[in-house]
Amino acid sequence: MAKKQKDVVCGMDVNESSKFKSEHNKQKYYFCSESCKKEFDSKPKKYAH
Ligand SMILES: [Zn+2]
């Protein structure tokens, strides 16, 4: 069963099987859409905890 992850950009729950993901400080982040991923990639420090 895929674990649920939080899309830190928009706050939605996202499955780990999402194809939109990034890595920052060795932590993986999952996104609901390409636009959320791009937003995170442009300002990772704003969203990474
Ligand atoms: Zn999103």
mmCIF file of the protein (N, C-alpha, C, O) and its ligand, coordinates in Angstrom:
data_MODEL
# 
_entry.id   MODEL 
# 
loop_
_entity.id 
_entity.type 
_entity.pdbx_number_of_molecules 
1 polymer     1 
2 non-polymer 1 
# 
_entity_poly.entity_id                      1 
_entity_poly.type                           'polypeptide(L)' 
_entity_poly.nstd_linkage                   no 
_entity_poly.nstd_monomer                   no 
_entity_poly.pdbx_seq_one_letter_code       MAKKQKDVVCGMDVNESSKFKSEHNKQKYYFCSESCKKEFDSKPKKYAH 
_entity_poly.pdbx_seq_one_letter_code_can   MAKKQKDVVCGMDVNESSKFKSEHNKQKYYFCSESCKKEFDSKPKKYAH 
_entity_poly.pdbx_strand_id                 A 
# 
loop_
_entity_poly_seq.entity_id 
_entity_poly_seq.num 
_entity_poly_seq.mon_id 
_entity_poly_seq.hetero 
1 1  MET n 
1 2  ALA n 
1 3  LYS n 
1 4  LYS n 
1 5  GLN n 
1 6  LYS n 
1 7  ASP n 
1 8  VAL n 
1 9  VAL n 
1 10 CYS n 
1 11 GLY n 
1 12 MET n 
1 13 ASP n 
1 14 VAL n 
1 15 ASN n 
1 16 GLU n 
1 17 SER n 
1 18 SER n 
1 19 LYS n 
1 20 PHE n 
1 21 LYS n 
1 22 SER n 
1 23 GLU n 
1 24 HIS n 
1 25 ASN n 
1 26 LYS n 
1 27 GLN n 
1 28 LYS n 
1 29 TYR n 
1 30 TYR n 
1 31 PHE n 
1 32 CYS n 
1 33 SER n 
1 34 GLU n 
1 35 SER n 
1 36 CYS n 
1 37 LYS n 
1 38 LYS n 
1 39 GLU n 
1 40 PHE n 
1 41 ASP n 
1 42 SER n 
1 43 LYS n 
1 44 PRO n 
1 45 LYS n 
1 46 LYS n 
1 47 TYR n 
1 48 ALA n 
1 49 HIS n 
# 
loop_
_struct_asym.id 
_struct_asym.entity_id 
A 1 
B 2 
# 
loop_
_chem_comp.id 
_chem_comp.type 
_chem_comp.mon_nstd_flag 
ALA 'L-peptide linking' y 
ASN 'L-peptide linking' y 
ASP 'L-peptide linking' y 
CYS 'L-peptide linking' y 
GLN 'L-peptide linking' y 
GLU 'L-peptide linking' y 
GLY 'peptide linking'   y 
HIS 'L-peptide linking' y 
LYS 'L-peptide linking' y 
MET 'L-peptide linking' y 
PHE 'L-peptide linking' y 
PRO 'L-peptide linking' y 
SER 'L-peptide linking' y 
TYR 'L-peptide linking' y 
VAL 'L-peptide linking' y 
ZN  non-polymer         . 
# 
_pdbx_entity_nonpoly.entity_id   2 
_pdbx_entity_nonpoly.name        ? 
_pdbx_entity_nonpoly.comp_id     ZN 
# 
_pdbx_nonpoly_scheme.asym_id         B 
_pdbx_nonpoly_scheme.entity_id       2 
_pdbx_nonpoly_scheme.mon_id          ZN 
_pdbx_nonpoly_scheme.ndb_seq_num     1 
_pdbx_nonpoly_scheme.pdb_seq_num     101 
_pdbx_nonpoly_scheme.auth_seq_num    101 
_pdbx_nonpoly_scheme.pdb_mon_id      ZN 
_pdbx_nonpoly_scheme.auth_mon_id     ZN 
_pdbx_nonpoly_scheme.pdb_strand_id   A 
_pdbx_nonpoly_scheme.pdb_ins_code    . 
# 
loop_
_atom_site.group_PDB 
_atom_site.id 
_atom_site.type_symbol 
_atom_site.label_atom_id 
_atom_site.label_alt_id 
_atom_site.label_comp_id 
_atom_site.label_asym_id 
_atom_site.label_entity_id 
_atom_site.label_seq_id 
_atom_site.pdbx_PDB_ins_code 
_atom_site.Cartn_x 
_atom_site.Cartn_y 
_atom_site.Cartn_z 
_atom_site.occupancy 
_atom_site.B_iso_or_equiv 
_atom_site.pdbx_formal_charge 
_atom_site.auth_seq_id 
_atom_site.auth_comp_id 
_atom_site.auth_asym_id 
_atom_site.auth_atom_id 
_atom_site.pdbx_PDB_model_num 
ATOM   1   N  N  . MET A 1 1  ? 0.849  -1.205 0.000   1.00 0.00 ? 1   MET A N  1 
ATOM   2   C  CA . MET A 1 1  ? 0.000  0.000  0.000   1.00 0.00 ? 1   MET A CA 1 
ATOM   3   C  C  . MET A 1 1  ? 0.881  1.250  0.000   1.00 0.00 ? 1   MET A C  1 
ATOM   4   O  O  . MET A 1 1  ? 1.820  1.355  0.789   1.00 0.00 ? 1   MET A O  1 
ATOM   5   N  N  . ALA A 1 2  ? 0.582  2.163  -0.859  1.00 0.00 ? 2   ALA A N  1 
ATOM   6   C  CA . ALA A 1 2  ? 1.388  3.385  -0.948  1.00 0.00 ? 2   ALA A CA 1 
ATOM   7   C  C  . ALA A 1 2  ? 1.104  4.296  0.238   1.00 0.00 ? 2   ALA A C  1 
ATOM   8   O  O  . ALA A 1 2  ? -0.045 4.499  0.629   1.00 0.00 ? 2   ALA A O  1 
ATOM   9   N  N  . LYS A 1 3  ? 2.169  4.832  0.794   1.00 0.00 ? 3   LYS A N  1 
ATOM   10  C  CA . LYS A 1 3  ? 2.009  5.765  1.905   1.00 0.00 ? 3   LYS A CA 1 
ATOM   11  C  C  . LYS A 1 3  ? 1.568  7.123  1.376   1.00 0.00 ? 3   LYS A C  1 
ATOM   12  O  O  . LYS A 1 3  ? 1.900  7.521  0.260   1.00 0.00 ? 3   LYS A O  1 
ATOM   13  N  N  . LYS A 1 4  ? 0.813  7.813  2.211   1.00 0.00 ? 4   LYS A N  1 
ATOM   14  C  CA . LYS A 1 4  ? 0.395  9.162  1.842   1.00 0.00 ? 4   LYS A CA 1 
ATOM   15  C  C  . LYS A 1 4  ? 1.452  10.180 2.257   1.00 0.00 ? 4   LYS A C  1 
ATOM   16  O  O  . LYS A 1 4  ? 2.021  10.113 3.346   1.00 0.00 ? 4   LYS A O  1 
ATOM   17  N  N  . GLN A 1 5  ? 1.686  11.098 1.373   1.00 0.00 ? 5   GLN A N  1 
ATOM   18  C  CA . GLN A 1 5  ? 2.610  12.192 1.653   1.00 0.00 ? 5   GLN A CA 1 
ATOM   19  C  C  . GLN A 1 5  ? 1.894  13.503 1.433   1.00 0.00 ? 5   GLN A C  1 
ATOM   20  O  O  . GLN A 1 5  ? 0.902  13.576 0.708   1.00 0.00 ? 5   GLN A O  1 
ATOM   21  N  N  . LYS A 1 6  ? 2.408  14.530 2.064   1.00 0.00 ? 6   LYS A N  1 
ATOM   22  C  CA . LYS A 1 6  ? 1.776  15.841 1.915   1.00 0.00 ? 6   LYS A CA 1 
ATOM   23  C  C  . LYS A 1 6  ? 2.502  16.631 0.831   1.00 0.00 ? 6   LYS A C  1 
ATOM   24  O  O  . LYS A 1 6  ? 3.727  16.752 0.839   1.00 0.00 ? 6   LYS A O  1 
ATOM   25  N  N  . ASP A 1 7  ? 1.733  17.153 -0.080  1.00 0.00 ? 7   ASP A N  1 
ATOM   26  C  CA . ASP A 1 7  ? 2.255  18.119 -1.038  1.00 0.00 ? 7   ASP A CA 1 
ATOM   27  C  C  . ASP A 1 7  ? 2.449  19.419 -0.264  1.00 0.00 ? 7   ASP A C  1 
ATOM   28  O  O  . ASP A 1 7  ? 1.477  20.070 0.119   1.00 0.00 ? 7   ASP A O  1 
ATOM   29  N  N  . VAL A 1 8  ? 3.723  19.799 -0.032  1.00 0.00 ? 8   VAL A N  1 
ATOM   30  C  CA . VAL A 1 8  ? 3.989  20.950 0.837   1.00 0.00 ? 8   VAL A CA 1 
ATOM   31  C  C  . VAL A 1 8  ? 3.667  22.279 0.162   1.00 0.00 ? 8   VAL A C  1 
ATOM   32  O  O  . VAL A 1 8  ? 3.629  23.320 0.819   1.00 0.00 ? 8   VAL A O  1 
ATOM   33  N  N  . VAL A 1 9  ? 3.438  22.244 -1.138  1.00 0.00 ? 9   VAL A N  1 
ATOM   34  C  CA . VAL A 1 9  ? 3.115  23.490 -1.841  1.00 0.00 ? 9   VAL A CA 1 
ATOM   35  C  C  . VAL A 1 9  ? 1.639  23.830 -1.691  1.00 0.00 ? 9   VAL A C  1 
ATOM   36  O  O  . VAL A 1 9  ? 1.301  24.950 -1.307  1.00 0.00 ? 9   VAL A O  1 
ATOM   37  N  N  . CYS A 1 10 ? 0.752  22.881 -1.988  1.00 0.00 ? 10  CYS A N  1 
ATOM   38  C  CA . CYS A 1 10 ? -0.674 23.183 -1.953  1.00 0.00 ? 10  CYS A CA 1 
ATOM   39  C  C  . CYS A 1 10 ? -1.387 22.531 -0.768  1.00 0.00 ? 10  CYS A C  1 
ATOM   40  O  O  . CYS A 1 10 ? -2.536 22.866 -0.481  1.00 0.00 ? 10  CYS A O  1 
ATOM   41  N  N  . GLY A 1 11 ? -0.708 21.590 -0.067  1.00 0.00 ? 11  GLY A N  1 
ATOM   42  C  CA . GLY A 1 11 ? -1.307 20.981 1.118   1.00 0.00 ? 11  GLY A CA 1 
ATOM   43  C  C  . GLY A 1 11 ? -2.123 19.735 0.867   1.00 0.00 ? 11  GLY A C  1 
ATOM   44  O  O  . GLY A 1 11 ? -2.669 19.159 1.807   1.00 0.00 ? 11  GLY A O  1 
ATOM   45  N  N  . MET A 1 12 ? -2.218 19.302 -0.383  1.00 0.00 ? 12  MET A N  1 
ATOM   46  C  CA . MET A 1 12 ? -2.974 18.091 -0.701  1.00 0.00 ? 12  MET A CA 1 
ATOM   47  C  C  . MET A 1 12 ? -2.222 16.840 -0.256  1.00 0.00 ? 12  MET A C  1 
ATOM   48  O  O  . MET A 1 12 ? -0.998 16.853 -0.125  1.00 0.00 ? 12  MET A O  1 
ATOM   49  N  N  . ASP A 1 13 ? -2.973 15.752 -0.022  1.00 0.00 ? 13  ASP A N  1 
ATOM   50  C  CA . ASP A 1 13 ? -2.352 14.453 0.206   1.00 0.00 ? 13  ASP A CA 1 
ATOM   51  C  C  . ASP A 1 13 ? -1.988 13.839 -1.136  1.00 0.00 ? 13  ASP A C  1 
ATOM   52  O  O  . ASP A 1 13 ? -2.776 13.886 -2.081  1.00 0.00 ? 13  ASP A O  1 
ATOM   53  N  N  . VAL A 1 14 ? -0.786 13.260 -1.219  1.00 0.00 ? 14  VAL A N  1 
ATOM   54  C  CA . VAL A 1 14 ? -0.297 12.701 -2.472  1.00 0.00 ? 14  VAL A CA 1 
ATOM   55  C  C  . VAL A 1 14 ? 0.236  11.297 -2.206  1.00 0.00 ? 14  VAL A C  1 
ATOM   56  O  O  . VAL A 1 14 ? 0.875  11.067 -1.179  1.00 0.00 ? 14  VAL A O  1 
ATOM   57  N  N  . ASN A 1 15 ? -0.015 10.367 -3.105  1.00 0.00 ? 15  ASN A N  1 
ATOM   58  C  CA . ASN A 1 15 ? 0.559  9.034  -2.979  1.00 0.00 ? 15  ASN A CA 1 
ATOM   59  C  C  . ASN A 1 15 ? 2.043  9.051  -3.315  1.00 0.00 ? 15  ASN A C  1 
ATOM   60  O  O  . ASN A 1 15 ? 2.499  9.846  -4.137  1.00 0.00 ? 15  ASN A O  1 
ATOM   61  N  N  . GLU A 1 16 ? 2.801  8.149  -2.656  1.00 0.00 ? 16  GLU A N  1 
ATOM   62  C  CA . GLU A 1 16 ? 4.225  8.058  -2.967  1.00 0.00 ? 16  GLU A CA 1 
ATOM   63  C  C  . GLU A 1 16 ? 4.457  7.580  -4.386  1.00 0.00 ? 16  GLU A C  1 
ATOM   64  O  O  . GLU A 1 16 ? 5.575  7.673  -4.893  1.00 0.00 ? 16  GLU A O  1 
ATOM   65  N  N  . SER A 1 17 ? 3.437  7.078  -5.025  1.00 0.00 ? 17  SER A N  1 
ATOM   66  C  CA . SER A 1 17 ? 3.589  6.641  -6.408  1.00 0.00 ? 17  SER A CA 1 
ATOM   67  C  C  . SER A 1 17 ? 3.488  7.811  -7.390  1.00 0.00 ? 17  SER A C  1 
ATOM   68  O  O  . SER A 1 17 ? 3.612  7.630  -8.601  1.00 0.00 ? 17  SER A O  1 
ATOM   69  N  N  . SER A 1 18 ? 3.264  9.003  -6.855  1.00 0.00 ? 18  SER A N  1 
ATOM   70  C  CA . SER A 1 18 ? 3.191  10.179 -7.721  1.00 0.00 ? 18  SER A CA 1 
ATOM   71  C  C  . SER A 1 18 ? 4.455  10.315 -8.550  1.00 0.00 ? 18  SER A C  1 
ATOM   72  O  O  . SER A 1 18 ? 5.558  10.067 -8.064  1.00 0.00 ? 18  SER A O  1 
ATOM   73  N  N  . LYS A 1 19 ? 4.286  10.709 -9.802  1.00 0.00 ? 19  LYS A N  1 
ATOM   74  C  CA . LYS A 1 19 ? 5.481  10.879 -10.636 1.00 0.00 ? 19  LYS A CA 1 
ATOM   75  C  C  . LYS A 1 19 ? 6.097  12.254 -10.463 1.00 0.00 ? 19  LYS A C  1 
ATOM   76  O  O  . LYS A 1 19 ? 7.166  12.533 -11.007 1.00 0.00 ? 19  LYS A O  1 
ATOM   77  N  N  . PHE A 1 20 ? 5.428  13.116 -9.707  1.00 0.00 ? 20  PHE A N  1 
ATOM   78  C  CA . PHE A 1 20 ? 5.983  14.442 -9.468  1.00 0.00 ? 20  PHE A CA 1 
ATOM   79  C  C  . PHE A 1 20 ? 6.681  14.448 -8.113  1.00 0.00 ? 20  PHE A C  1 
ATOM   80  O  O  . PHE A 1 20 ? 6.026  14.504 -7.072  1.00 0.00 ? 20  PHE A O  1 
ATOM   81  N  N  . LYS A 1 21 ? 7.992  14.391 -8.128  1.00 0.00 ? 21  LYS A N  1 
ATOM   82  C  CA . LYS A 1 21 ? 8.710  14.392 -6.856  1.00 0.00 ? 21  LYS A CA 1 
ATOM   83  C  C  . LYS A 1 21 ? 10.054 15.084 -6.997  1.00 0.00 ? 21  LYS A C  1 
ATOM   84  O  O  . LYS A 1 21 ? 10.622 15.185 -8.084  1.00 0.00 ? 21  LYS A O  1 
ATOM   85  N  N  . SER A 1 22 ? 10.545 15.560 -5.848  1.00 0.00 ? 22  SER A N  1 
ATOM   86  C  CA . SER A 1 22 ? 11.835 16.227 -5.798  1.00 0.00 ? 22  SER A CA 1 
ATOM   87  C  C  . SER A 1 22 ? 12.567 15.781 -4.550  1.00 0.00 ? 22  SER A C  1 
ATOM   88  O  O  . SER A 1 22 ? 11.973 15.232 -3.622  1.00 0.00 ? 22  SER A O  1 
ATOM   89  N  N  . GLU A 1 23 ? 13.861 16.025 -4.543  1.00 0.00 ? 23  GLU A N  1 
ATOM   90  C  CA . GLU A 1 23 ? 14.638 15.737 -3.353  1.00 0.00 ? 23  GLU A CA 1 
ATOM   91  C  C  . GLU A 1 23 ? 15.323 17.016 -2.907  1.00 0.00 ? 23  GLU A C  1 
ATOM   92  O  O  . GLU A 1 23 ? 15.873 17.762 -3.718  1.00 0.00 ? 23  GLU A O  1 
ATOM   93  N  N  . HIS A 1 24 ? 15.281 17.259 -1.596  1.00 0.00 ? 24  HIS A N  1 
ATOM   94  C  CA . HIS A 1 24 ? 15.939 18.440 -1.039  1.00 0.00 ? 24  HIS A CA 1 
ATOM   95  C  C  . HIS A 1 24 ? 16.502 18.055 0.317   1.00 0.00 ? 24  HIS A C  1 
ATOM   96  O  O  . HIS A 1 24 ? 15.787 17.504 1.153   1.00 0.00 ? 24  HIS A O  1 
ATOM   97  N  N  . ASN A 1 25 ? 17.786 18.341 0.543   1.00 0.00 ? 25  ASN A N  1 
ATOM   98  C  CA . ASN A 1 25 ? 18.452 17.933 1.791   1.00 0.00 ? 25  ASN A CA 1 
ATOM   99  C  C  . ASN A 1 25 ? 18.204 16.458 2.112   1.00 0.00 ? 25  ASN A C  1 
ATOM   100 O  O  . ASN A 1 25 ? 17.898 16.104 3.250   1.00 0.00 ? 25  ASN A O  1 
ATOM   101 N  N  . LYS A 1 26 ? 18.338 15.611 1.104   1.00 0.00 ? 26  LYS A N  1 
ATOM   102 C  CA . LYS A 1 26 ? 18.182 14.159 1.240   1.00 0.00 ? 26  LYS A CA 1 
ATOM   103 C  C  . LYS A 1 26 ? 16.782 13.731 1.658   1.00 0.00 ? 26  LYS A C  1 
ATOM   104 O  O  . LYS A 1 26 ? 16.582 12.580 2.048   1.00 0.00 ? 26  LYS A O  1 
ATOM   105 N  N  . GLN A 1 27 ? 15.836 14.613 1.585   1.00 0.00 ? 27  GLN A N  1 
ATOM   106 C  CA . GLN A 1 27 ? 14.453 14.252 1.877   1.00 0.00 ? 27  GLN A CA 1 
ATOM   107 C  C  . GLN A 1 27 ? 13.642 14.323 0.593   1.00 0.00 ? 27  GLN A C  1 
ATOM   108 O  O  . GLN A 1 27 ? 13.844 15.203 -0.244  1.00 0.00 ? 27  GLN A O  1 
ATOM   109 N  N  . LYS A 1 28 ? 12.717 13.371 0.456   1.00 0.00 ? 28  LYS A N  1 
ATOM   110 C  CA . LYS A 1 28 ? 11.904 13.344 -0.758  1.00 0.00 ? 28  LYS A CA 1 
ATOM   111 C  C  . LYS A 1 28 ? 10.600 14.087 -0.530  1.00 0.00 ? 28  LYS A C  1 
ATOM   112 O  O  . LYS A 1 28 ? 9.990  14.008 0.536   1.00 0.00 ? 28  LYS A O  1 
ATOM   113 N  N  . TYR A 1 29 ? 10.200 14.799 -1.545  1.00 0.00 ? 29  TYR A N  1 
ATOM   114 C  CA . TYR A 1 29 ? 8.939  15.544 -1.502  1.00 0.00 ? 29  TYR A CA 1 
ATOM   115 C  C  . TYR A 1 29 ? 8.099  15.140 -2.696  1.00 0.00 ? 29  TYR A C  1 
ATOM   116 O  O  . TYR A 1 29 ? 8.608  14.966 -3.803  1.00 0.00 ? 29  TYR A O  1 
ATOM   117 N  N  . TYR A 1 30 ? 6.814  14.994 -2.457  1.00 0.00 ? 30  TYR A N  1 
ATOM   118 C  CA . TYR A 1 30 ? 5.892  14.532 -3.507  1.00 0.00 ? 30  TYR A CA 1 
ATOM   119 C  C  . TYR A 1 30 ? 4.864  15.620 -3.787  1.00 0.00 ? 30  TYR A C  1 
ATOM   120 O  O  . TYR A 1 30 ? 4.455  16.367 -2.898  1.00 0.00 ? 30  TYR A O  1 
ATOM   121 N  N  . PHE A 1 31 ? 4.463  15.684 -5.049  1.00 0.00 ? 31  PHE A N  1 
ATOM   122 C  CA . PHE A 1 31 ? 3.564  16.759 -5.469  1.00 0.00 ? 31  PHE A CA 1 
ATOM   123 C  C  . PHE A 1 31 ? 2.411  16.211 -6.291  1.00 0.00 ? 31  PHE A C  1 
ATOM   124 O  O  . PHE A 1 31 ? 2.503  15.147 -6.902  1.00 0.00 ? 31  PHE A O  1 
ATOM   125 N  N  . CYS A 1 32 ? 1.307  16.983 -6.289  1.00 0.00 ? 32  CYS A N  1 
ATOM   126 C  CA . CYS A 1 32 ? 0.116  16.547 -7.012  1.00 0.00 ? 32  CYS A CA 1 
ATOM   127 C  C  . CYS A 1 32 ? 0.236  16.842 -8.496  1.00 0.00 ? 32  CYS A C  1 
ATOM   128 O  O  . CYS A 1 32 ? -0.440 16.213 -9.311  1.00 0.00 ? 32  CYS A O  1 
ATOM   129 N  N  . SER A 1 33 ? 1.089  17.791 -8.853  1.00 0.00 ? 33  SER A N  1 
ATOM   130 C  CA . SER A 1 33 ? 1.141  18.214 -10.249 1.00 0.00 ? 33  SER A CA 1 
ATOM   131 C  C  . SER A 1 33 ? 2.518  18.770 -10.570 1.00 0.00 ? 33  SER A C  1 
ATOM   132 O  O  . SER A 1 33 ? 3.329  19.034 -9.682  1.00 0.00 ? 33  SER A O  1 
ATOM   133 N  N  . GLU A 1 34 ? 2.758  18.939 -11.856 1.00 0.00 ? 34  GLU A N  1 
ATOM   134 C  CA . GLU A 1 34 ? 4.048  19.472 -12.276 1.00 0.00 ? 34  GLU A CA 1 
ATOM   135 C  C  . GLU A 1 34 ? 4.211  20.916 -11.823 1.00 0.00 ? 34  GLU A C  1 
ATOM   136 O  O  . GLU A 1 34 ? 5.324  21.355 -11.533 1.00 0.00 ? 34  GLU A O  1 
ATOM   137 N  N  . SER A 1 35 ? 3.111  21.656 -11.760 1.00 0.00 ? 35  SER A N  1 
ATOM   138 C  CA . SER A 1 35 ? 3.238  23.065 -11.364 1.00 0.00 ? 35  SER A CA 1 
ATOM   139 C  C  . SER A 1 35 ? 3.661  23.182 -9.904  1.00 0.00 ? 35  SER A C  1 
ATOM   140 O  O  . SER A 1 35 ? 4.434  24.075 -9.557  1.00 0.00 ? 35  SER A O  1 
ATOM   141 N  N  . CYS A 1 36 ? 3.161  22.283 -9.037  1.00 0.00 ? 36  CYS A N  1 
ATOM   142 C  CA . CYS A 1 36 ? 3.599  22.294 -7.639  1.00 0.00 ? 36  CYS A CA 1 
ATOM   143 C  C  . CYS A 1 36 ? 5.066  21.898 -7.539  1.00 0.00 ? 36  CYS A C  1 
ATOM   144 O  O  . CYS A 1 36 ? 5.814  22.488 -6.759  1.00 0.00 ? 36  CYS A O  1 
ATOM   145 N  N  . LYS A 1 37 ? 5.484  20.914 -8.312  1.00 0.00 ? 37  LYS A N  1 
ATOM   146 C  CA . LYS A 1 37 ? 6.890  20.506 -8.297  1.00 0.00 ? 37  LYS A CA 1 
ATOM   147 C  C  . LYS A 1 37 ? 7.790  21.656 -8.741  1.00 0.00 ? 37  LYS A C  1 
ATOM   148 O  O  . LYS A 1 37 ? 8.832  21.907 -8.134  1.00 0.00 ? 37  LYS A O  1 
ATOM   149 N  N  . LYS A 1 38 ? 7.385  22.349 -9.795  1.00 0.00 ? 38  LYS A N  1 
ATOM   150 C  CA . LYS A 1 38 ? 8.195  23.465 -10.288 1.00 0.00 ? 38  LYS A CA 1 
ATOM   151 C  C  . LYS A 1 38 ? 8.265  24.593 -9.270  1.00 0.00 ? 38  LYS A C  1 
ATOM   152 O  O  . LYS A 1 38 ? 9.305  25.228 -9.097  1.00 0.00 ? 38  LYS A O  1 
ATOM   153 N  N  . GLU A 1 39 ? 7.145  24.833 -8.602  1.00 0.00 ? 39  GLU A N  1 
ATOM   154 C  CA . GLU A 1 39 ? 7.121  25.864 -7.567  1.00 0.00 ? 39  GLU A CA 1 
ATOM   155 C  C  . GLU A 1 39 ? 8.095  25.498 -6.447  1.00 0.00 ? 39  GLU A C  1 
ATOM   156 O  O  . GLU A 1 39 ? 8.855  26.342 -5.972  1.00 0.00 ? 39  GLU A O  1 
ATOM   157 N  N  . PHE A 1 40 ? 8.063  24.230 -6.029  1.00 0.00 ? 40  PHE A N  1 
ATOM   158 C  CA . PHE A 1 40 ? 8.999  23.775 -4.994  1.00 0.00 ? 40  PHE A CA 1 
ATOM   159 C  C  . PHE A 1 40 ? 10.446 23.890 -5.474  1.00 0.00 ? 40  PHE A C  1 
ATOM   160 O  O  . PHE A 1 40 ? 11.313 24.374 -4.746  1.00 0.00 ? 40  PHE A O  1 
ATOM   161 N  N  . ASP A 1 41 ? 10.697 23.447 -6.691  1.00 0.00 ? 41  ASP A N  1 
ATOM   162 C  CA . ASP A 1 41 ? 12.066 23.467 -7.222  1.00 0.00 ? 41  ASP A CA 1 
ATOM   163 C  C  . ASP A 1 41 ? 12.617 24.885 -7.334  1.00 0.00 ? 41  ASP A C  1 
ATOM   164 O  O  . ASP A 1 41 ? 13.827 25.091 -7.242  1.00 0.00 ? 41  ASP A O  1 
ATOM   165 N  N  . SER A 1 42 ? 11.740 25.857 -7.532  1.00 0.00 ? 42  SER A N  1 
ATOM   166 C  CA . SER A 1 42 ? 12.226 27.229 -7.668  1.00 0.00 ? 42  SER A CA 1 
ATOM   167 C  C  . SER A 1 42 ? 12.478 27.870 -6.310  1.00 0.00 ? 42  SER A C  1 
ATOM   168 O  O  . SER A 1 42 ? 13.306 28.773 -6.195  1.00 0.00 ? 42  SER A O  1 
ATOM   169 N  N  . LYS A 1 43 ? 11.763 27.407 -5.269  1.00 0.00 ? 43  LYS A N  1 
ATOM   170 C  CA . LYS A 1 43 ? 11.953 27.985 -3.925  1.00 0.00 ? 43  LYS A CA 1 
ATOM   171 C  C  . LYS A 1 43 ? 11.944 26.883 -2.861  1.00 0.00 ? 43  LYS A C  1 
ATOM   172 O  O  . LYS A 1 43 ? 11.088 26.899 -1.976  1.00 0.00 ? 43  LYS A O  1 
ATOM   173 N  N  . PRO A 1 44 ? 12.863 25.944 -2.927  1.00 0.00 ? 44  PRO A N  1 
ATOM   174 C  CA . PRO A 1 44 ? 12.817 24.823 -1.971  1.00 0.00 ? 44  PRO A CA 1 
ATOM   175 C  C  . PRO A 1 44 ? 12.911 25.268 -0.525  1.00 0.00 ? 44  PRO A C  1 
ATOM   176 O  O  . PRO A 1 44 ? 12.306 24.645 0.348   1.00 0.00 ? 44  PRO A O  1 
ATOM   177 N  N  . LYS A 1 45 ? 13.646 26.321 -0.253  1.00 0.00 ? 45  LYS A N  1 
ATOM   178 C  CA . LYS A 1 45 ? 13.804 26.749 1.153   1.00 0.00 ? 45  LYS A CA 1 
ATOM   179 C  C  . LYS A 1 45 ? 12.519 27.290 1.724   1.00 0.00 ? 45  LYS A C  1 
ATOM   180 O  O  . LYS A 1 45 ? 12.324 27.268 2.939   1.00 0.00 ? 45  LYS A O  1 
ATOM   181 N  N  . LYS A 1 46 ? 11.639 27.776 0.874   1.00 0.00 ? 46  LYS A N  1 
ATOM   182 C  CA . LYS A 1 46 ? 10.368 28.297 1.350   1.00 0.00 ? 46  LYS A CA 1 
ATOM   183 C  C  . LYS A 1 46 ? 9.468  27.155 1.841   1.00 0.00 ? 46  LYS A C  1 
ATOM   184 O  O  . LYS A 1 46 ? 8.679  27.333 2.769   1.00 0.00 ? 46  LYS A O  1 
ATOM   185 N  N  . TYR A 1 47 ? 9.597  25.963 1.196   1.00 0.00 ? 47  TYR A N  1 
ATOM   186 C  CA . TYR A 1 47 ? 8.653  24.876 1.474   1.00 0.00 ? 47  TYR A CA 1 
ATOM   187 C  C  . TYR A 1 47 ? 9.243  23.741 2.286   1.00 0.00 ? 47  TYR A C  1 
ATOM   188 O  O  . TYR A 1 47 ? 8.510  23.057 3.000   1.00 0.00 ? 47  TYR A O  1 
ATOM   189 N  N  . ALA A 1 48 ? 10.547 23.520 2.199   1.00 0.00 ? 48  ALA A N  1 
ATOM   190 C  CA . ALA A 1 48 ? 11.143 22.394 2.931   1.00 0.00 ? 48  ALA A CA 1 
ATOM   191 C  C  . ALA A 1 48 ? 11.165 22.692 4.431   1.00 0.00 ? 48  ALA A C  1 
ATOM   192 O  O  . ALA A 1 48 ? 11.460 23.810 4.852   1.00 0.00 ? 48  ALA A O  1 
ATOM   193 N  N  . HIS A 1 49 ? 10.849 21.677 5.217   1.00 0.00 ? 49  HIS A N  1 
ATOM   194 C  CA . HIS A 1 49 ? 10.881 21.881 6.671   1.00 0.00 ? 49  HIS A CA 1 
ATOM   195 C  C  . HIS A 1 49 ? 12.143 21.262 7.246   1.00 0.00 ? 49  HIS A C  1 
ATOM   196 O  O  . HIS A 1 49 ? 12.364 21.322 8.456   1.00 0.00 ? 49  HIS A O  1 
HETATM 197 ZN ZN . ZN  B 2 .  ? -0.047 20.410 -5.257  1.00 0.00 2 101 ZN  A ZN 1 
# 
